[in-house]
Amino acid sequence: MTTTGQAEQQGGARGPGGPLRAPPDRGDRLRRRLVPAAVLAALAFTAGVVVGAGSGDDGEAAATAYAKAWAAGDWAAMHAQLTAEDRRRLALIPFAEAGRRTLATATANERAVRTGTPERDGETWRVPVTVRTRAFGTVRGTVVLAVREDGDATRVAYDPSILFPGLKPGEQLTRQTAMPARGALLARDGTPLAQGPERSSPVPELAAQLVGRVEPAADADAERLLALGAPPGASVGTTGLERVFDAALGGVPSGQLRAGGRVIARGAGKPGADVRTTIDPGVERAAISALAGRYGAAIAIDPQTGGVLAMAGQPLSLLQPPGSTFKIITTAGALEEGIATPRSTYPFEGAAMLSGVPLANAGGEIGGGTLVQAFAESCNSVFAPLGAELGAERLVAYAERFGFNRPPAFATAATSTIPQAGEIGDDLAVGSTAIGQGQVQATALQMAEAAGVMAGDGRRRPLSFSLAESRRARPKAGERVVSAQTARRLERMMLEVVRTGTGTAAAIAGVPVAGKTGTAELKSREPGDTSTNPEDTTAWFVAYAPAGTGKRPRALVAVMFPGAGAGGETAAPAAREILAAALQR
């Protein structure tokens, strides 16, 4: 497919006379990205005035500052070197947007720019610039900076040509590209999951859960496609693994880079690469079987490498209250802060009184005893007050350590969220949040990671779908979330869940399994209401195995079924099926 277009279609910047406003859907994001730079801009502007004032320079200071700022990717400092009139006509945000779009048209970004020392050429300064591009190789050229007296200083006059080497005044940067053949998407054993123009597979029942779609992208994806070099209307990976590996599978487009009507660079292109994923066909079949066509999500991970072994349903995108699986995080916070120990004891009660309102155990059951016993039986009457004692600020801080309110492991995944501390409310609301209710929302991916912190001795391991990347994983990779001691204590508590508690349905003969059930309420209840309609709850189970002292966990799973009853009855057996397959691989 070949396409041509003007700058506004393919990324060229327009001059002060044309619209250089940032698109409305990106303005807020761009402002956030430029807030720190705006502070630098103020400093740079002040410094520039001081340098220029009374110096009698011929623009060398401004040209040099502009060149250095460009090489540093500092659009604010570049903007500060423009004349006052140009800064009024072209504010910082649209200036930066124009610069980024120009570089994206060349399949580059600000980190790919290198500048040399400006040299005077009559009334202008010539700056040697090198830009490393994805599709057109290294582009070398000169940017000509015209300078003007601007009050007591000499500054750079704006023209779109100062945003890319080789442009002449009035010219726009455009490109003409064509997509190469797309690479094959493979399972870890080499089984094709998607190949050829039709993206076919000999195992369509597996591929349907994983691969995703290749199709013309939506307008919201235009920025990514611009940077990749894809022409408008090109078919690209939009969901699933096709989206995750789109840059590699899609290859490098061939084409021409033009300054006005002149060709300033050419690219021969490169066919898409075959990508071998971490997906294990056997484990994938087990995940599909465990879901049995039900609405929900399942994911299996190798906790030693972070490689995703299987996915079924919607483990990356389906958000639900995590229920008692969130008690892993609450308990971790309480242990870390010294609020509780495994030997702490609590009264046997059917409900906890918070803010004058009773918060009951599931089904009105009586629970208490040691922290280990209460965790094994998932007693709300213990963990809701424990969360209130931990407090909203620390509870949210620990949740964010585990990954809530942060970019997820994969760009295609939804963000799991917890309200900010000031938005949660009274002790009742904090207690409800601490048991995974309230406004907490999580994906199966997120809760698998929460359990994975214990499997990782307190670290949150980076995850990957790339087999090559997972094989390079270091044994102790990942950020520290909780201490190793806290991880070991929680692991013992999770082992008790499966041995004697709510998760016995996940037990595997001869294999110690560490797990946690969750039964998340999907509707508000009146105090004292202990009804158990399965459609009113989301069933959860997270687990890893083998667990315990001296064990090296080899499988980590999370399963979630909305509107399907209790976690121990519905999700735990499904998780057991996936765990068993992952341990046998």
Secondary structure, 3 states (H helix, E strand, C coil): CCECCCHHHHCCCCCCCCCCCCCHHHHHHHHHHHHHHHHHHHHHHHHHHHHHCCCCCCCHHHHHHHHHHHHCCCHHHHHHCECHHHHHHCCHHHHHHHHHHHHHHCCCCHHHEEECCCEEECCEEEEEEEEECCCCCEEEEEEEEEEEEECCEEEECCCHHHHCCCCCCCCCEEEEEECCCCCCEECCCCCEEEECCCCECCCHHHHHHHCCCEEECCHHHHHHHHHHCCCCCCEEECCHHHHHCHHHHHCECEEEEEECCEEEEEECCECCCCEEECCCHHHHHHHHHHHCCCCCEEEEECCCCCEEEEEEECCCCCCECCHHHHHHHHHHHHHHCCCCCCCCEEEEECEEEECCEEEECHHHCCEEEEHHHHHHHCCHHHHHHHHHHHCHHHHHHHHHHHCCCCCCCCCCCCCCECCCHHHHCCHHHHHHHHCCCCCCEECHHHHHHHHHHHHCCCEECCCECEHHHHHCCCCCCCEECCCHHHHHHHHHHHHHHHHCCCCHHHCECCECCEEEEEEEECCCCCCCCCCCCHHHEEEEEEEEECCCCCCCCCEEEEEEECCCCCHHHHHHHHHHHHHHHHHHC
